[in-house]
Amino acid sequence: MSKNKFYTGITSNILRRLNEHNSRLSNTRTTKYIRDFELIFVQIVKNRLEARKLEKYFKSGTGRELRAEIVK
């Protein structure tokens, strides 16, 4: 995946989801035509609500700054 594009999402099975994205099984509009995803960061949380809050944070301005630091 391009070094300046990032995908942030929620799943209960990271390996399955990564395989779906890379094998064209994903019909998600934002990732349908992007391939060669590379896993660079995983955060395990207690439940889906926590996961959603974290996802929203990483998609916010402050979260994007932290995400940029993580991937350096």
Backbone as XML, in Angstrom:
<?xml version="1.0"?>
<chain id="A" units="angstrom">
  <residue number="1" name="MET">
    <atom name="N" x="0.856" y="-1.179" z="0.000"/>
    <atom name="CA" x="0.000" y="0.000" z="0.000"/>
    <atom name="C" x="0.896" y="1.234" z="0.000"/>
  </residue>
  <residue number="2" name="SER">
    <atom name="N" x="0.442" y="2.267" z="-0.609"/>
    <atom name="CA" x="1.205" y="3.500" z="-0.665"/>
    <atom name="C" x="1.593" y="3.954" z="0.733"/>
  </residue>
  <residue number="3" name="LYS">
    <atom name="N" x="2.814" y="4.482" z="0.859"/>
    <atom name="CA" x="3.301" y="4.882" z="2.175"/>
    <atom name="C" x="2.541" y="6.067" z="2.757"/>
  </residue>
  <residue number="4" name="ASN">
    <atom name="N" x="1.786" y="6.783" z="1.944"/>
    <atom name="CA" x="1.046" y="7.924" z="2.475"/>
    <atom name="C" x="-0.456" y="7.662" z="2.561"/>
  </residue>
  <residue number="5" name="LYS">
    <atom name="N" x="-0.861" y="6.404" z="2.475"/>
    <atom name="CA" x="-2.268" y="6.038" z="2.647"/>
    <atom name="C" x="-2.376" y="5.024" z="3.772"/>
  </residue>
  <residue number="6" name="PHE">
    <atom name="N" x="-3.378" y="5.211" z="4.608"/>
    <atom name="CA" x="-3.558" y="4.328" z="5.755"/>
    <atom name="C" x="-5.003" y="3.871" z="5.830"/>
  </residue>
  <residue number="7" name="TYR">
    <atom name="N" x="-5.175" y="2.656" z="6.266"/>
    <atom name="CA" x="-6.506" y="2.110" z="6.503"/>
    <atom name="C" x="-6.638" y="1.880" z="7.999"/>
  </residue>
  <residue number="8" name="THR">
    <atom name="N" x="-7.693" y="2.366" z="8.570"/>
    <atom name="CA" x="-7.981" y="2.166" z="9.983"/>
    <atom name="C" x="-9.344" y="1.507" z="10.075"/>
  </residue>
  <residue number="9" name="GLY">
    <atom name="N" x="-9.423" y="0.394" z="10.791"/>
    <atom name="CA" x="-10.702" y="-0.296" z="10.869"/>
    <atom name="C" x="-10.788" y="-1.227" z="12.057"/>
  </residue>
  <residue number="10" name="ILE">
    <atom name="N" x="-11.933" y="-1.875" z="12.189"/>
    <atom name="CA" x="-12.227" y="-2.770" z="13.311"/>
    <atom name="C" x="-12.496" y="-4.164" z="12.767"/>
  </residue>
  <residue number="11" name="THR">
    <atom name="N" x="-11.945" y="-5.168" z="13.432"/>
    <atom name="CA" x="-12.237" y="-6.555" z="13.089"/>
    <atom name="C" x="-12.003" y="-7.441" z="14.307"/>
  </residue>
  <residue number="12" name="SER">
    <atom name="N" x="-12.647" y="-8.581" z="14.321"/>
    <atom name="CA" x="-12.403" y="-9.554" z="15.390"/>
    <atom name="C" x="-11.398" y="-10.607" z="14.936"/>
  </residue>
  <residue number="13" name="ASN">
    <atom name="N" x="-11.000" y="-10.566" z="13.649"/>
    <atom name="CA" x="-10.038" y="-11.531" z="13.114"/>
    <atom name="C" x="-9.124" y="-10.800" z="12.132"/>
  </residue>
  <residue number="14" name="ILE">
    <atom name="N" x="-8.002" y="-10.302" z="12.640"/>
    <atom name="CA" x="-7.121" y="-9.442" z="11.841"/>
    <atom name="C" x="-6.522" y="-10.165" z="10.638"/>
  </residue>
  <residue number="15" name="LEU">
    <atom name="N" x="-6.131" y="-11.427" z="10.790"/>
    <atom name="CA" x="-5.527" y="-12.147" z="9.670"/>
    <atom name="C" x="-6.529" y="-12.383" z="8.544"/>
  </residue>
  <residue number="16" name="ARG">
    <atom name="N" x="-7.761" y="-12.724" z="8.904"/>
    <atom name="CA" x="-8.798" y="-12.912" z="7.891"/>
    <atom name="C" x="-9.065" y="-11.605" z="7.157"/>
  </residue>
  <residue number="17" name="ARG">
    <atom name="N" x="-9.172" y="-10.518" z="7.908"/>
    <atom name="CA" x="-9.486" y="-9.215" z="7.305"/>
    <atom name="C" x="-8.361" y="-8.741" z="6.394"/>
  </residue>
  <residue number="18" name="LEU">
    <atom name="N" x="-7.123" y="-8.919" z="6.817"/>
    <atom name="CA" x="-5.980" y="-8.535" z="5.992"/>
    <atom name="C" x="-5.979" y="-9.344" z="4.693"/>
  </residue>
  <residue number="19" name="ASN">
    <atom name="N" x="-6.253" y="-10.641" z="4.798"/>
    <atom name="CA" x="-6.328" y="-11.497" z="3.616"/>
    <atom name="C" x="-7.459" y="-11.053" z="2.686"/>
  </residue>
  <residue number="20" name="GLU">
    <atom name="N" x="-8.599" y="-10.692" z="3.240"/>
    <atom name="CA" x="-9.715" y="-10.207" z="2.418"/>
    <atom name="C" x="-9.318" y="-8.963" z="1.627"/>
  </residue>
  <residue number="21" name="HIS">
    <atom name="N" x="-8.657" y="-8.033" z="2.292"/>
    <atom name="CA" x="-8.244" y="-6.804" z="1.611"/>
    <atom name="C" x="-7.242" y="-7.101" z="0.498"/>
  </residue>
  <residue number="22" name="ASN">
    <atom name="N" x="-6.290" y="-7.960" z="0.777"/>
    <atom name="CA" x="-5.236" y="-8.236" z="-0.199"/>
    <atom name="C" x="-5.654" y="-9.189" z="-1.308"/>
  </residue>
  <residue number="23" name="SER">
    <atom name="N" x="-6.728" y="-9.945" z="-1.127"/>
    <atom name="CA" x="-7.120" y="-10.919" z="-2.148"/>
    <atom name="C" x="-8.353" y="-10.488" z="-2.941"/>
  </residue>
  <residue number="24" name="ARG">
    <atom name="N" x="-8.709" y="-9.240" z="-2.869"/>
    <atom name="CA" x="-9.837" y="-8.675" z="-3.611"/>
    <atom name="C" x="-11.196" y="-9.213" z="-3.170"/>
  </residue>
  <residue number="25" name="LEU">
    <atom name="N" x="-11.276" y="-9.764" z="-1.988"/>
    <atom name="CA" x="-12.556" y="-10.236" z="-1.466"/>
    <atom name="C" x="-13.344" y="-9.117" z="-0.793"/>
  </residue>
  <residue number="26" name="SER">
    <atom name="N" x="-12.674" y="-8.014" z="-0.540"/>
    <atom name="CA" x="-13.322" y="-6.893" z="0.135"/>
    <atom name="C" x="-14.131" y="-6.073" z="-0.854"/>
  </residue>
  <residue number="27" name="ASN">
    <atom name="N" x="-15.366" y="-5.791" z="-0.518"/>
    <atom name="CA" x="-16.198" y="-4.910" z="-1.335"/>
    <atom name="C" x="-16.352" y="-3.541" z="-0.697"/>
  </residue>
  <residue number="28" name="THR">
    <atom name="N" x="-15.530" y="-3.273" z="0.307"/>
    <atom name="CA" x="-15.566" y="-1.983" z="0.975"/>
    <atom name="C" x="-15.179" y="-0.892" z="-0.016"/>
  </residue>
  <residue number="29" name="ARG">
    <atom name="N" x="-16.001" y="0.097" z="-0.145"/>
    <atom name="CA" x="-15.796" y="1.163" z="-1.127"/>
    <atom name="C" x="-14.429" y="1.835" z="-0.995"/>
  </residue>
  <residue number="30" name="THR">
    <atom name="N" x="-13.980" y="2.071" z="0.226"/>
    <atom name="CA" x="-12.732" y="2.812" z="0.417"/>
    <atom name="C" x="-11.485" y="1.990" z="0.147"/>
  </residue>
  <residue number="31" name="THR">
    <atom name="N" x="-11.585" y="0.664" z="0.132"/>
    <atom name="CA" x="-10.393" y="-0.168" z="-0.065"/>
    <atom name="C" x="-10.502" y="-1.128" z="-1.241"/>
  </residue>
  <residue number="32" name="LYS">
    <atom name="N" x="-11.578" y="-1.071" z="-1.968"/>
    <atom name="CA" x="-11.836" y="-2.045" z="-3.036"/>
    <atom name="C" x="-10.726" y="-2.083" z="-4.082"/>
  </residue>
  <residue number="33" name="TYR">
    <atom name="N" x="-10.159" y="-0.950" z="-4.433"/>
    <atom name="CA" x="-9.159" y="-0.893" z="-5.497"/>
    <atom name="C" x="-7.736" y="-0.705" z="-4.979"/>
  </residue>
  <residue number="34" name="ILE">
    <atom name="N" x="-7.552" y="-0.820" z="-3.694"/>
    <atom name="CA" x="-6.221" y="-0.699" z="-3.093"/>
    <atom name="C" x="-5.761" y="-2.095" z="-2.703"/>
  </residue>
  <residue number="35" name="ARG">
    <atom name="N" x="-4.536" y="-2.433" z="-3.033"/>
    <atom name="CA" x="-3.989" y="-3.747" z="-2.691"/>
    <atom name="C" x="-2.658" y="-3.587" z="-1.977"/>
  </residue>
  <residue number="36" name="ASP">
    <atom name="N" x="-2.084" y="-4.691" z="-1.594"/>
    <atom name="CA" x="-0.785" y="-4.738" z="-0.919"/>
    <atom name="C" x="-0.820" y="-4.037" z="0.432"/>
  </residue>
  <residue number="37" name="PHE">
    <atom name="N" x="-1.841" y="-4.356" z="1.208"/>
    <atom name="CA" x="-1.906" y="-3.828" z="2.563"/>
    <atom name="C" x="-0.788" y="-4.439" z="3.389"/>
  </residue>
  <residue number="38" name="GLU">
    <atom name="N" x="-0.212" y="-3.635" z="4.250"/>
    <atom name="CA" x="0.823" y="-4.091" z="5.159"/>
    <atom name="C" x="0.367" y="-3.752" z="6.572"/>
  </residue>
  <residue number="39" name="LEU">
    <atom name="N" x="0.373" y="-4.734" z="7.443"/>
    <atom name="CA" x="-0.047" y="-4.525" z="8.823"/>
    <atom name="C" x="1.084" y="-3.840" z="9.580"/>
  </residue>
  <residue number="40" name="ILE">
    <atom name="N" x="0.799" y="-2.665" z="10.145"/>
    <atom name="CA" x="1.845" y="-1.937" z="10.854"/>
    <atom name="C" x="1.520" y="-1.676" z="12.317"/>
  </residue>
  <residue number="41" name="PHE">
    <atom name="N" x="0.264" y="-1.817" z="12.697"/>
    <atom name="CA" x="-0.104" y="-1.537" z="14.086"/>
    <atom name="C" x="-1.414" y="-2.235" z="14.411"/>
  </residue>
  <residue number="42" name="VAL">
    <atom name="N" x="-1.460" y="-2.885" z="15.563"/>
    <atom name="CA" x="-2.682" y="-3.523" z="16.055"/>
    <atom name="C" x="-2.868" y="-3.117" z="17.507"/>
  </residue>
  <residue number="43" name="GLN">
    <atom name="N" x="-4.066" y="-2.727" z="17.860"/>
    <atom name="CA" x="-4.396" y="-2.409" z="19.250"/>
    <atom name="C" x="-5.541" y="-3.312" z="19.658"/>
  </residue>
  <residue number="44" name="ILE">
    <atom name="N" x="-5.320" y="-4.142" z="20.643"/>
    <atom name="CA" x="-6.364" y="-5.039" z="21.135"/>
    <atom name="C" x="-7.116" y="-4.335" z="22.257"/>
  </residue>
  <residue number="45" name="VAL">
    <atom name="N" x="-8.434" y="-4.338" z="22.167"/>
    <atom name="CA" x="-9.281" y="-3.690" z="23.168"/>
    <atom name="C" x="-10.297" y="-4.693" z="23.706"/>
  </residue>
  <residue number="46" name="LYS">
    <atom name="N" x="-11.003" y="-4.293" z="24.762"/>
    <atom name="CA" x="-11.921" y="-5.208" z="25.457"/>
    <atom name="C" x="-13.217" y="-5.481" z="24.705"/>
  </residue>
  <residue number="47" name="ASN">
    <atom name="N" x="-13.722" y="-4.481" z="23.985"/>
    <atom name="CA" x="-15.022" y="-4.665" z="23.326"/>
    <atom name="C" x="-15.142" y="-3.758" z="22.101"/>
  </residue>
  <residue number="48" name="ARG">
    <atom name="N" x="-16.223" y="-3.935" z="21.376"/>
    <atom name="CA" x="-16.431" y="-3.192" z="20.130"/>
    <atom name="C" x="-16.604" y="-1.685" z="20.374"/>
  </residue>
  <residue number="49" name="LEU">
    <atom name="N" x="-17.211" y="-1.316" z="21.480"/>
    <atom name="CA" x="-17.375" y="0.104" z="21.788"/>
    <atom name="C" x="-16.011" y="0.780" z="21.945"/>
  </residue>
  <residue number="50" name="GLU">
    <atom name="N" x="-15.104" y="0.145" z="22.691"/>
    <atom name="CA" x="-13.747" y="0.685" z="22.836"/>
    <atom name="C" x="-13.057" y="0.761" z="21.481"/>
  </residue>
  <residue number="51" name="ALA">
    <atom name="N" x="-13.246" y="-0.275" z="20.673"/>
    <atom name="CA" x="-12.630" y="-0.316" z="19.342"/>
    <atom name="C" x="-13.130" y="0.842" z="18.491"/>
  </residue>
  <residue number="52" name="ARG">
    <atom name="N" x="-14.418" y="1.103" z="18.541"/>
    <atom name="CA" x="-15.005" y="2.189" z="17.745"/>
    <atom name="C" x="-14.487" y="3.553" z="18.195"/>
  </residue>
  <residue number="53" name="LYS">
    <atom name="N" x="-14.357" y="3.740" z="19.504"/>
    <atom name="CA" x="-13.816" y="5.004" z="20.021"/>
    <atom name="C" x="-12.380" y="5.204" z="19.553"/>
  </residue>
  <residue number="54" name="LEU">
    <atom name="N" x="-11.589" y="4.137" z="19.593"/>
    <atom name="CA" x="-10.196" y="4.214" z="19.162"/>
    <atom name="C" x="-10.111" y="4.475" z="17.655"/>
  </residue>
  <residue number="55" name="GLU">
    <atom name="N" x="-10.975" y="3.824" z="16.890"/>
    <atom name="CA" x="-11.006" y="4.043" z="15.445"/>
    <atom name="C" x="-11.333" y="5.506" z="15.139"/>
  </residue>
  <residue number="56" name="LYS">
    <atom name="N" x="-12.332" y="6.057" z="15.799"/>
    <atom name="CA" x="-12.707" y="7.456" z="15.582"/>
    <atom name="C" x="-11.559" y="8.389" z="15.964"/>
  </residue>
  <residue number="57" name="TYR">
    <atom name="N" x="-10.845" y="8.053" z="17.044"/>
    <atom name="CA" x="-9.708" y="8.872" z="17.467"/>
    <atom name="C" x="-8.629" y="8.890" z="16.385"/>
  </residue>
  <residue number="58" name="PHE">
    <atom name="N" x="-8.270" y="7.710" z="15.869"/>
    <atom name="CA" x="-7.214" y="7.643" z="14.859"/>
    <atom name="C" x="-7.617" y="8.320" z="13.552"/>
  </residue>
  <residue number="59" name="LYS">
    <atom name="N" x="-8.903" y="8.521" z="13.345"/>
    <atom name="CA" x="-9.373" y="9.212" z="12.148"/>
    <atom name="C" x="-9.545" y="10.711" z="12.390"/>
  </residue>
  <residue number="60" name="SER">
    <atom name="N" x="-9.317" y="11.160" z="13.632"/>
    <atom name="CA" x="-9.410" y="12.582" z="13.967"/>
    <atom name="C" x="-8.063" y="13.258" z="13.696"/>
  </residue>
  <residue number="61" name="GLY">
    <atom name="N" x="-8.033" y="14.568" z="13.784"/>
    <atom name="CA" x="-6.795" y="15.308" z="13.554"/>
    <atom name="C" x="-5.672" y="14.901" z="14.491"/>
  </residue>
  <residue number="62" name="THR">
    <atom name="N" x="-5.936" y="14.865" z="15.780"/>
    <atom name="CA" x="-4.930" y="14.480" z="16.768"/>
    <atom name="C" x="-4.508" y="13.032" z="16.573"/>
  </residue>
  <residue number="63" name="GLY">
    <atom name="N" x="-5.461" y="12.182" z="16.300"/>
    <atom name="CA" x="-5.167" y="10.769" z="16.081"/>
    <atom name="C" x="-4.315" y="10.541" z="14.850"/>
  </residue>
  <residue number="64" name="ARG">
    <atom name="N" x="-4.544" y="11.325" z="13.809"/>
    <atom name="CA" x="-3.725" y="11.213" z="12.595"/>
    <atom name="C" x="-2.279" y="11.575" z="12.892"/>
  </residue>
  <residue number="65" name="GLU">
    <atom name="N" x="-2.076" y="12.573" z="13.739"/>
    <atom name="CA" x="-0.715" y="12.956" z="14.119"/>
    <atom name="C" x="-0.030" y="11.811" z="14.857"/>
  </residue>
  <residue number="66" name="LEU">
    <atom name="N" x="-0.725" y="11.192" z="15.802"/>
    <atom name="CA" x="-0.160" y="10.058" z="16.532"/>
    <atom name="C" x="0.100" y="8.897" z="15.585"/>
  </residue>
  <residue number="67" name="ARG">
    <atom name="N" x="-0.832" y="8.631" z="14.683"/>
    <atom name="CA" x="-0.668" y="7.552" z="13.703"/>
    <atom name="C" x="0.585" y="7.785" z="12.863"/>
  </residue>
  <residue number="68" name="ALA">
    <atom name="N" x="0.834" y="9.017" z="12.469"/>
    <atom name="CA" x="2.032" y="9.336" z="11.685"/>
    <atom name="C" x="3.297" y="9.038" z="12.483"/>
  </residue>
  <residue number="69" name="GLU">
    <atom name="N" x="3.266" y="9.327" z="13.776"/>
    <atom name="CA" x="4.417" y="9.023" z="14.633"/>
    <atom name="C" x="4.626" y="7.516" z="14.768"/>
  </residue>
  <residue number="70" name="ILE">
    <atom name="N" x="3.551" y="6.763" z="14.868"/>
    <atom name="CA" x="3.637" y="5.307" z="15.023"/>
    <atom name="C" x="4.281" y="4.671" z="13.800"/>
  </residue>
  <residue number="71" name="VAL">
    <atom name="N" x="3.948" y="5.146" z="12.616"/>
    <atom name="CA" x="4.434" y="4.506" z="11.394"/>
    <atom name="C" x="5.800" y="4.991" z="10.931"/>
  </residue>
  <residue number="72" name="LYS">
    <atom name="N" x="6.371" y="5.959" z="11.597"/>
    <atom name="CA" x="7.711" y="6.457" z="11.222"/>
    <atom name="C" x="8.745" y="5.374" z="11.325"/>
  </residue>
</chain>
